């Protein structure tokens, strides 16, 4: 079950701008909310996600065709 959750999480980090921004601002809280929605992540997966450079997700997202992106319409600072 955890593998499917990590696939969903990575997909969201790459395609959902608001989720990605929330993760970059507070990864721990974002992961906690993600797990509260019923997704399971192992301690190893959590540690790996926390250790990944936050700018990595934005770099990967830039490589995805914009038609696959969920763009945030809220203003950013």
Residue pairs with C-beta under 8 A, 6 or more apart in sequence:
1 40
2 40
2 41
2 42
2 45
5 34
5 39
5 40
5 41
6 41
6 45
8 39
9 31
9 34
9 39
9 41
9 49
12 19
12 20
13 19
13 20
13 23
13 57
13 60
13 61
14 20
14 57
14 60
14 61
14 64
15 61
15 64
15 68
15 69
15 70
16 69
16 70
17 61
17 69
17 70
17 71
17 72
18 70
18 72
18 74
19 30
20 57
20 58
20 61
21 72
21 76
22 29
22 30
23 30
23 31
23 54
23 57
24 54
24 55
24 57
24 58
27 49
27 50
27 54
28 50
31 41
31 46
31 49
31 50
34 41
35 41
41 49
61 69
